[in-house]
C-alpha cells in the first residue's frame, strides 16, 4: 500500500478516535511516524471528525423526529 493510501487510512482511523498504538498495529507503522502524521494532517483529521459528528447528530435528530411522529 502506498504511503498516500496509508495516510488516508490513518486519517479515517484517527478521526474515529483510535489510539496511536491500535493504528500502529493495524497499519504496521511506528508510533513516532503516526505522531508526525497527526501533526502534518491535523486539519484533515479535524475535518473528518466534524463530518462524522455531523452525520451522527443528523442520524440522532432523525431518530428523535421519527419517535415524536
PDB file of N, CA, C and O in Angstrom:
ATOM      1  N   UNK A   1       0.860  -1.189   0.000  1.00  0.00           N
ATOM      2  CA  UNK A   1       0.000   0.000   0.000  1.00  0.00           C
ATOM      3  C   UNK A   1       0.896   1.239   0.000  1.00  0.00           C
ATOM      4  O   UNK A   1       1.835   1.337   0.791  1.00  0.00           O
ATOM      5  N   UNK A   2       0.605   2.158  -0.872  1.00  0.00           N
ATOM      6  CA  UNK A   2       1.396   3.385  -0.967  1.00  0.00           C
ATOM      7  C   UNK A   2       1.170   4.246   0.259  1.00  0.00           C
ATOM      8  O   UNK A   2       0.122   4.166   0.900  1.00  0.00           O
ATOM      9  N   UNK A   3       2.165   5.078   0.587  1.00  0.00           N
ATOM     10  CA  UNK A   3       2.062   5.948   1.756  1.00  0.00           C
ATOM     11  C   UNK A   3       0.822   6.845   1.703  1.00  0.00           C
ATOM     12  O   UNK A   3       0.221   7.135   2.737  1.00  0.00           O
ATOM     13  N   UNK A   4       0.441   7.279   0.509  1.00  0.00           N
ATOM     14  CA  UNK A   4      -0.746   8.126   0.372  1.00  0.00           C
ATOM     15  C   UNK A   4      -1.989   7.381   0.849  1.00  0.00           C
ATOM     16  O   UNK A   4      -2.813   7.938   1.573  1.00  0.00           O
ATOM     17  N   UNK A   5      -2.120   6.130   0.444  1.00  0.00           N
ATOM     18  CA  UNK A   5      -3.267   5.321   0.859  1.00  0.00           C
ATOM     19  C   UNK A   5      -3.211   5.034   2.353  1.00  0.00           C
ATOM     20  O   UNK A   5      -4.242   5.041   3.026  1.00  0.00           O
ATOM     21  N   UNK A   6      -2.028   4.786   2.870  1.00  0.00           N
ATOM     22  CA  UNK A   6      -1.873   4.528   4.305  1.00  0.00           C
ATOM     23  C   UNK A   6      -2.238   5.783   5.094  1.00  0.00           C
ATOM     24  O   UNK A   6      -2.880   5.695   6.140  1.00  0.00           O
ATOM     25  N   UNK A   7      -1.834   6.942   4.596  1.00  0.00           N
ATOM     26  CA  UNK A   7      -2.175   8.195   5.282  1.00  0.00           C
ATOM     27  C   UNK A   7      -3.680   8.432   5.275  1.00  0.00           C
ATOM     28  O   UNK A   7      -4.236   8.906   6.266  1.00  0.00           O
ATOM     29  N   UNK A   8      -4.340   8.107   4.174  1.00  0.00           N
ATOM     30  CA  UNK A   8      -5.798   8.248   4.112  1.00  0.00           C
ATOM     31  C   UNK A   8      -6.455   7.350   5.154  1.00  0.00           C
ATOM     32  O   UNK A   8      -7.389   7.760   5.844  1.00  0.00           O
ATOM     33  N   UNK A   9      -5.959   6.129   5.257  1.00  0.00           N
ATOM     34  CA  UNK A   9      -6.477   5.183   6.248  1.00  0.00           C
ATOM     35  C   UNK A   9      -6.200   5.706   7.659  1.00  0.00           C
ATOM     36  O   UNK A   9      -7.050   5.607   8.545  1.00  0.00           O
ATOM     37  N   UNK A  10      -5.012   6.260   7.857  1.00  0.00           N
ATOM     38  CA  UNK A  10      -4.648   6.839   9.156  1.00  0.00           C
ATOM     39  C   UNK A  10      -5.627   7.950   9.538  1.00  0.00           C
ATOM     40  O   UNK A  10      -6.097   8.000  10.675  1.00  0.00           O
ATOM     41  N   UNK A  11      -5.932   8.833   8.600  1.00  0.00           N
ATOM     42  CA  UNK A  11      -6.859   9.939   8.859  1.00  0.00           C
ATOM     43  C   UNK A  11      -8.216   9.386   9.301  1.00  0.00           C
ATOM     44  O   UNK A  11      -8.802   9.873  10.268  1.00  0.00           O
ATOM     45  N   UNK A  12      -8.713   8.371   8.595  1.00  0.00           N
ATOM     46  CA  UNK A  12     -10.008   7.773   8.945  1.00  0.00           C
ATOM     47  C   UNK A  12      -9.980   7.176  10.353  1.00  0.00           C
ATOM     48  O   UNK A  12     -10.889   7.400  11.152  1.00  0.00           O
ATOM     49  N   UNK A  13      -8.934   6.422  10.639  1.00  0.00           N
ATOM     50  CA  UNK A  13      -8.852   5.760  11.945  1.00  0.00           C
ATOM     51  C   UNK A  13      -8.683   6.765  13.078  1.00  0.00           C
ATOM     52  O   UNK A  13      -9.286   6.625  14.142  1.00  0.00           O
ATOM     53  N   UNK A  14      -7.868   7.763  12.840  1.00  0.00           N
ATOM     54  CA  UNK A  14      -7.632   8.790  13.866  1.00  0.00           C
ATOM     55  C   UNK A  14      -8.893   9.611  14.106  1.00  0.00           C
ATOM     56  O   UNK A  14      -9.196   9.969  15.244  1.00  0.00           O
ATOM     57  N   UNK A  15      -9.627   9.910  13.039  1.00  0.00           N
ATOM     58  CA  UNK A  15     -10.871  10.664  13.170  1.00  0.00           C
ATOM     59  C   UNK A  15     -11.911   9.878  13.970  1.00  0.00           C
ATOM     60  O   UNK A  15     -12.767  10.461  14.635  1.00  0.00           O
ATOM     61  N   UNK A  16     -11.826   8.546  13.896  1.00  0.00           N
ATOM     62  CA  UNK A  16     -12.741   7.705  14.670  1.00  0.00           C
ATOM     63  C   UNK A  16     -12.324   7.612  16.138  1.00  0.00           C
ATOM     64  O   UNK A  16     -13.055   7.073  16.968  1.00  0.00           O
ATOM     65  N   UNK A  17     -11.141   8.144  16.444  1.00  0.00           N
ATOM     66  CA  UNK A  17     -10.704   8.169  17.830  1.00  0.00           C
ATOM     67  C   UNK A  17      -9.802   7.023  18.245  1.00  0.00           C
ATOM     68  O   UNK A  17      -9.531   6.857  19.435  1.00  0.00           O
ATOM     69  N   UNK A  18      -9.332   6.232  17.301  1.00  0.00           N
ATOM     70  CA  UNK A  18      -8.441   5.137  17.649  1.00  0.00           C
ATOM     71  C   UNK A  18      -7.110   5.676  18.166  1.00  0.00           C
ATOM     72  O   UNK A  18      -6.651   6.740  17.752  1.00  0.00           O
ATOM     73  N   UNK A  19      -6.511   4.932  19.063  1.00  0.00           N
ATOM     74  CA  UNK A  19      -5.233   5.337  19.641  1.00  0.00           C
ATOM     75  C   UNK A  19      -4.097   5.106  18.642  1.00  0.00           C
ATOM     76  O   UNK A  19      -4.234   4.348  17.681  1.00  0.00           O
ATOM     77  N   UNK A  20      -2.980   5.774  18.894  1.00  0.00           N
ATOM     78  CA  UNK A  20      -1.806   5.589  18.042  1.00  0.00           C
ATOM     79  C   UNK A  20      -1.342   4.136  18.095  1.00  0.00           C
ATOM     80  O   UNK A  20      -0.919   3.584  17.079  1.00  0.00           O
ATOM     81  N   UNK A  21      -1.417   3.511  19.276  1.00  0.00           N
ATOM     82  CA  UNK A  21      -0.984   2.117  19.411  1.00  0.00           C
ATOM     83  C   UNK A  21      -1.807   1.183  18.520  1.00  0.00           C
ATOM     84  O   UNK A  21      -1.254   0.335  17.820  1.00  0.00           O
ATOM     85  N   UNK A  22      -3.132   1.346  18.554  1.00  0.00           N
ATOM     86  CA  UNK A  22      -4.002   0.489  17.732  1.00  0.00           C
ATOM     87  C   UNK A  22      -3.770   0.731  16.248  1.00  0.00           C
ATOM     88  O   UNK A  22      -3.721  -0.209  15.454  1.00  0.00           O
ATOM     89  N   UNK A  23      -3.627   2.002  15.882  1.00  0.00           N
ATOM     90  CA  UNK A  23      -3.397   2.334  14.471  1.00  0.00           C
ATOM     91  C   UNK A  23      -2.033   1.794  14.023  1.00  0.00           C
ATOM     92  O   UNK A  23      -1.903   1.287  12.908  1.00  0.00           O
ATOM     93  N   UNK A  24      -1.031   1.901  14.878  1.00  0.00           N
ATOM     94  CA  UNK A  24       0.311   1.402  14.546  1.00  0.00           C
ATOM     95  C   UNK A  24       0.267  -0.086  14.231  1.00  0.00           C
ATOM     96  O   UNK A  24       0.899  -0.540  13.277  1.00  0.00           O
ATOM     97  N   UNK A  25      -0.474  -0.843  15.025  1.00  0.00           N
ATOM     98  CA  UNK A  25      -0.591  -2.290  14.779  1.00  0.00           C
ATOM     99  C   UNK A  25      -1.321  -2.562  13.470  1.00  0.00           C
ATOM    100  O   UNK A  25      -0.911  -3.424  12.693  1.00  0.00           O
ATOM    101  N   UNK A  26      -2.399  -1.830  13.228  1.00  0.00           N
ATOM    102  CA  UNK A  26      -3.202  -2.069  12.027  1.00  0.00           C
ATOM    103  C   UNK A  26      -2.466  -1.687  10.748  1.00  0.00           C
ATOM    104  O   UNK A  26      -2.506  -2.416   9.757  1.00  0.00           O
ATOM    105  N   UNK A  27      -1.789  -0.532  10.779  1.00  0.00           N
ATOM    106  CA  UNK A  27      -1.122  -0.041   9.567  1.00  0.00           C
ATOM    107  C   UNK A  27       0.344  -0.468   9.460  1.00  0.00           C
ATOM    108  O   UNK A  27       1.009  -0.216   8.454  1.00  0.00           O
ATOM    109  N   UNK A  28       0.830  -1.117  10.518  1.00  0.00           N
ATOM    110  CA  UNK A  28       2.229  -1.567  10.565  1.00  0.00           C
ATOM    111  C   UNK A  28       3.207  -0.403  10.364  1.00  0.00           C
ATOM    112  O   UNK A  28       4.155  -0.476   9.581  1.00  0.00           O
ATOM    113  N   UNK A  29       2.932   0.667  11.104  1.00  0.00           N
ATOM    114  CA  UNK A  29       3.796   1.855  11.109  1.00  0.00           C
ATOM    115  C   UNK A  29       4.181   2.143  12.555  1.00  0.00           C
ATOM    116  O   UNK A  29       3.470   1.759  13.484  1.00  0.00           O
ATOM    117  N   UNK A  30       5.301   2.819  12.737  1.00  0.00           N
ATOM    118  CA  UNK A  30       5.746   3.132  14.094  1.00  0.00           C
ATOM    119  C   UNK A  30       4.908   4.259  14.692  1.00  0.00           C
ATOM    120  O   UNK A  30       4.373   5.110  13.982  1.00  0.00           O
ATOM    121  N   UNK A  31       4.814   4.234  15.996  1.00  0.00           N
ATOM    122  CA  UNK A  31       4.054   5.270  16.694  1.00  0.00           C
ATOM    123  C   UNK A  31       4.634   6.665  16.440  1.00  0.00           C
ATOM    124  O   UNK A  31       3.863   7.596  16.207  1.00  0.00           O
ATOM    125  N   UNK A  32       5.968   6.854  16.474  1.00  0.00           N
ATOM    126  CA  UNK A  32       6.513   8.189  16.160  1.00  0.00           C
ATOM    127  C   UNK A  32       6.132   8.683  14.759  1.00  0.00           C
ATOM    128  O   UNK A  32       5.890   9.874  14.563  1.00  0.00           O
ATOM    129  N   UNK A  33       6.080   7.768  13.792  1.00  0.00           N
ATOM    130  CA  UNK A  33       5.651   8.149  12.438  1.00  0.00           C
ATOM    131  C   UNK A  33       4.214   8.641  12.469  1.00  0.00           C
ATOM    132  O   UNK A  33       3.884   9.650  11.846  1.00  0.00           O
ATOM    133  N   UNK A  34       3.361   7.929  13.192  1.00  0.00           N
ATOM    134  CA  UNK A  34       1.950   8.311  13.277  1.00  0.00           C
ATOM    135  C   UNK A  34       1.774   9.645  13.987  1.00  0.00           C
ATOM    136  O   UNK A  34       0.905  10.436  13.620  1.00  0.00           O
ATOM    137  N   UNK A  35       2.586   9.896  14.989  1.00  0.00           N
ATOM    138  CA  UNK A  35       2.518  11.184  15.688  1.00  0.00           C
ATOM    139  C   UNK A  35       2.913  12.311  14.745  1.00  0.00           C
ATOM    140  O   UNK A  35       2.294  13.375  14.750  1.00  0.00           O
ATOM    141  N   UNK A  36       3.938  12.080  13.938  1.00  0.00           N
ATOM    142  CA  UNK A  36       4.337  13.078  12.933  1.00  0.00           C
ATOM    143  C   UNK A  36       3.209  13.310  11.934  1.00  0.00           C
ATOM    144  O   UNK A  36       2.904  14.452  11.591  1.00  0.00           O
ATOM    145  N   UNK A  37       2.592  12.231  11.470  1.00  0.00           N
ATOM    146  CA  UNK A  37       1.481  12.349  10.532  1.00  0.00           C
ATOM    147  C   UNK A  37       0.323  13.108  11.165  1.00  0.00           C
ATOM    148  O   UNK A  37      -0.344  13.904  10.504  1.00  0.00           O
ATOM    149  N   UNK A  38       0.091  12.858  12.433  1.00  0.00           N
ATOM    150  CA  UNK A  38      -1.002  13.524  13.131  1.00  0.00           C
ATOM    151  C   UNK A  38      -0.807  15.035  13.116  1.00  0.00           C
ATOM    152  O   UNK A  38      -1.758  15.790  12.913  1.00  0.00           O
ATOM    153  N   UNK A  39       0.408  15.462  13.327  1.00  0.00           N
ATOM    154  CA  UNK A  39       0.712  16.903  13.267  1.00  0.00           C
ATOM    155  C   UNK A  39       0.542  17.425  11.845  1.00  0.00           C
ATOM    156  O   UNK A  39      -0.044  18.486  11.624  1.00  0.00           O
ATOM    157  N   UNK A  40       1.058  16.671  10.894  1.00  0.00           N
ATOM    158  CA  UNK A  40       1.018  17.059   9.482  1.00  0.00           C
ATOM    159  C   UNK A  40      -0.416  17.107   8.939  1.00  0.00           C
ATOM    160  O   UNK A  40      -0.751  17.976   8.133  1.00  0.00           O
ATOM    161  N   UNK A  41      -1.252  16.177   9.383  1.00  0.00           N
ATOM    162  CA  UNK A  41      -2.601  16.011   8.830  1.00  0.00           C
ATOM    163  C   UNK A  41      -3.691  16.461   9.802  1.00  0.00           C
ATOM    164  O   UNK A  41      -4.842  16.030   9.721  1.00  0.00           O
ATOM    165  N   UNK A  42      -3.300  17.324  10.703  1.00  0.00           N
ATOM    166  CA  UNK A  42      -4.196  17.788  11.768  1.00  0.00           C
ATOM    167  C   UNK A  42      -5.532  18.306  11.228  1.00  0.00           C
ATOM    168  O   UNK A  42      -6.593  17.944  11.737  1.00  0.00           O
ATOM    169  N   UNK A  43      -5.478  19.145  10.208  1.00  0.00           N
ATOM    170  CA  UNK A  43      -6.697  19.740   9.654  1.00  0.00           C
ATOM    171  C   UNK A  43      -7.599  18.696   8.997  1.00  0.00           C
ATOM    172  O   UNK A  43      -8.818  18.730   9.169  1.00  0.00           O
ATOM    173  N   UNK A  44      -7.006  17.775   8.251  1.00  0.00           N
ATOM    174  CA  UNK A  44      -7.790  16.734   7.599  1.00  0.00           C
ATOM    175  C   UNK A  44      -8.498  15.859   8.625  1.00  0.00           C
ATOM    176  O   UNK A  44      -9.662  15.500   8.444  1.00  0.00           O
ATOM    177  N   UNK A  45      -7.794  15.515   9.704  1.00  0.00           N
ATOM    178  CA  UNK A  45      -8.382  14.703  10.764  1.00  0.00           C
ATOM    179  C   UNK A  45      -9.530  15.458  11.420  1.00  0.00           C
ATOM    180  O   UNK A  45     -10.599  14.890  11.644  1.00  0.00           O
ATOM    181  N   UNK A  46      -9.321  16.718  11.724  1.00  0.00           N
ATOM    182  CA  UNK A  46     -10.362  17.537  12.362  1.00  0.00           C
ATOM    183  C   UNK A  46     -11.581  17.671  11.454  1.00  0.00           C
ATOM    184  O   UNK A  46     -12.714  17.602  11.930  1.00  0.00           O
ATOM    185  N   UNK A  47     -11.364  17.862  10.161  1.00  0.00           N
ATOM    186  CA  UNK A  47     -12.478  17.985   9.214  1.00  0.00           C
ATOM    187  C   UNK A  47     -13.300  16.702   9.141  1.00  0.00           C
ATOM    188  O   UNK A  47     -14.530  16.739   9.137  1.00  0.00           O
ATOM    189  N   UNK A  48     -12.606  15.572   9.083  1.00  0.00           N
ATOM    190  CA  UNK A  48     -13.317  14.300   9.009  1.00  0.00           C
ATOM    191  C   UNK A  48     -14.072  14.026  10.311  1.00  0.00           C
ATOM    192  O   UNK A  48     -15.194  13.520  10.285  1.00  0.00           O
ATOM    193  N   UNK A  49     -13.458  14.360  11.447  1.00  0.00           N
ATOM    194  CA  UNK A  49     -14.137  14.215  12.741  1.00  0.00           C
ATOM    195  C   UNK A  49     -15.416  15.039  12.756  1.00  0.00           C
ATOM    196  O   UNK A  49     -16.459  14.561  13.202  1.00  0.00           O
ATOM    197  N   UNK A  50     -15.340  16.261  12.274  1.00  0.00           N
ATOM    198  CA  UNK A  50     -16.503  17.150  12.242  1.00  0.00           C
ATOM    199  C   UNK A  50     -17.595  16.578  11.344  1.00  0.00           C
ATOM    200  O   UNK A  50     -18.773  16.629  11.696  1.00  0.00           O
ATOM    201  N   UNK A  51     -17.217  16.036  10.194  1.00  0.00           N
ATOM    202  CA  UNK A  51     -18.198  15.442   9.287  1.00  0.00           C
ATOM    203  C   UNK A  51     -18.877  14.230   9.913  1.00  0.00           C
ATOM    204  O   UNK A  51     -20.090  14.055   9.792  1.00  0.00           O
ATOM    205  N   UNK A  52     -18.082  13.393  10.584  1.00  0.00           N
ATOM    206  CA  UNK A  52     -18.647  12.211  11.235  1.00  0.00           C
ATOM    207  C   UNK A  52     -19.574  12.607  12.377  1.00  0.00           C
ATOM    208  O   UNK A  52     -20.623  11.994  12.572  1.00  0.00           O
ATOM    209  N   UNK A  53     -19.189  13.625  13.125  1.00  0.00           N
ATOM    210  CA  UNK A  53     -20.027  14.106  14.214  1.00  0.00           C
ATOM    211  C   UNK A  53     -21.335  14.666  13.665  1.00  0.00           C
ATOM    212  O   UNK A  53     -22.407  14.408  14.211  1.00  0.00           O
ATOM    213  N   UNK A  54     -21.242  15.421  12.600  1.00  0.00           N
ATOM    214  CA  UNK A  54     -22.435  15.990  11.972  1.00  0.00           C
ATOM    215  C   UNK A  54     -23.376  14.887  11.491  1.00  0.00           C
ATOM    216  O   UNK A  54     -24.593  14.997  11.645  1.00  0.00           O
ATOM    217  N   UNK A  55     -22.823  13.834  10.916  1.00  0.00           N
ATOM    218  CA  UNK A  55     -23.638  12.712  10.441  1.00  0.00           C
ATOM    219  C   UNK A  55     -24.329  12.021  11.613  1.00  0.00           C
ATOM    220  O   UNK A  55     -25.499  11.652  11.514  1.00  0.00           O
ATOM    221  N   UNK A  56     -23.618  11.845  12.712  1.00  0.00           N
ATOM    222  CA  UNK A  56     -24.213  11.234  13.900  1.00  0.00           C
ATOM    223  C   UNK A  56     -25.333  12.097  14.463  1.00  0.00           C
ATOM    224  O   UNK A  56     -26.383  11.586  14.855  1.00  0.00           O
ATOM    225  N   UNK A  57     -25.107  13.401  14.502  1.00  0.00           N
ATOM    226  CA  UNK A  57     -26.131  14.305  15.008  1.00  0.00           C
ATOM    227  C   UNK A  57     -27.377  14.268  14.129  1.00  0.00           C
ATOM    228  O   UNK A  57     -28.496  14.273  14.640  1.00  0.00           O
ATOM    229  N   UNK A  58     -27.194  14.233  12.836  1.00  0.00           N
ATOM    230  CA  UNK A  58     -28.315  14.163  11.903  1.00  0.00           C
ATOM    231  C   UNK A  58     -29.086  12.860  12.103  1.00  0.00           C
ATOM    232  O   UNK A  58     -30.317  12.855  12.125  1.00  0.00           O
ATOM    233  N   UNK A  59     -28.361  11.770  12.246  1.00  0.00           N
ATOM    234  CA  UNK A  59     -28.985  10.467  12.480  1.00  0.00           C
ATOM    235  C   UNK A  59     -29.787  10.484  13.787  1.00  0.00           C
ATOM    236  O   UNK A  59     -30.908   9.978  13.843  1.00  0.00           O
ATOM    237  N   UNK A  60     -29.216  11.056  14.809  1.00  0.00           N
ATOM    238  CA  UNK A  60     -29.881  11.161  16.110  1.00  0.00           C
ATOM    239  C   UNK A  60     -31.135  12.033  15.996  1.00  0.00           C
ATOM    240  O   UNK A  60     -32.191  11.676  16.518  1.00  0.00           O
ATOM    241  N   UNK A  61     -31.018  13.152  15.328  1.00  0.00           N
ATOM    242  CA  UNK A  61     -32.142  14.062  15.131  1.00  0.00           C
ATOM    243  C   UNK A  61     -33.285  13.352  14.407  1.00  0.00           C
ATOM    244  O   UNK A  61     -34.441  13.461  14.816  1.00  0.00           O
ATOM    245  N   UNK A  62     -32.966  12.627  13.333  1.00  0.00           N
ATOM    246  CA  UNK A  62     -33.993  11.921  12.569  1.00  0.00           C
ATOM    247  C   UNK A  62     -34.648  10.831  13.407  1.00  0.00           C
ATOM    248  O   UNK A  62     -35.848  10.582  13.290  1.00  0.00           O
ATOM    249  N   UNK A  63     -33.855  10.185  14.250  1.00  0.00           N
ATOM    250  CA  UNK A  63     -34.385   9.151  15.134  1.00  0.00           C
ATOM    251  C   UNK A  63     -35.372   9.749  16.122  1.00  0.00           C
ATOM    252  O   UNK A  63     -36.445   9.187  16.343  1.00  0.00           O
ATOM    253  N   UNK A  64     -35.025  10.875  16.714  1.00  0.00           N
ATOM    254  CA  UNK A  64     -35.917  11.548  17.664  1.00  0.00           C
ATOM    255  C   UNK A  64     -37.179  12.042  16.952  1.00  0.00           C
ATOM    256  O   UNK A  64     -38.286  11.905  17.475  1.00  0.00           O
ATOM    257  N   UNK A  65     -37.011  12.603  15.784  1.00  0.00           N
ATOM    258  CA  UNK A  65     -38.137  13.106  14.993  1.00  0.00           C
ATOM    259  C   UNK A  65     -39.111  11.975  14.677  1.00  0.00           C
ATOM    260  O   UNK A  65     -40.326  12.150  14.780  1.00  0.00           O
ATOM    261  N   UNK A  66     -38.579  10.821  14.294  1.00  0.00           N
ATOM    262  CA  UNK A  66     -39.421   9.661  13.968  1.00  0.00           C
ATOM    263  C   UNK A  66     -40.190   9.189  15.204  1.00  0.00           C
ATOM    264  O   UNK A  66     -41.362   8.826  15.099  1.00  0.00           O
ATOM    265  N   UNK A  67     -39.545   9.191  16.366  1.00  0.00           N
ATOM    266  CA  UNK A  67     -40.224   8.784  17.594  1.00  0.00           C
ATOM    267  C   UNK A  67     -41.346   9.751  17.969  1.00  0.00           C
ATOM    268  O   UNK A  67     -42.392   9.334  18.466  1.00  0.00           O
ATOM    269  N   UNK A  68     -41.126  11.025  17.731  1.00  0.00           N
ATOM    270  CA  UNK A  68     -42.122  12.021  18.077  1.00  0.00           C
ATOM    271  C   UNK A  68     -43.342  11.956  17.162  1.00  0.00           C
ATOM    272  O   UNK A  68     -44.449  12.311  17.566  1.00  0.00           O
ATOM    273  N   UNK A  69     -43.134  11.509  15.952  1.00  0.00           N
ATOM    274  CA  UNK A  69     -44.240  11.405  14.992  1.00  0.00           C
ATOM    275  C   UNK A  69     -44.956  10.139  15.279  1.00  0.00           C
ATOM    276  O   UNK A  69     -45.934   9.817  14.604  1.00  0.00           O
TER     277      UNK A  69
END
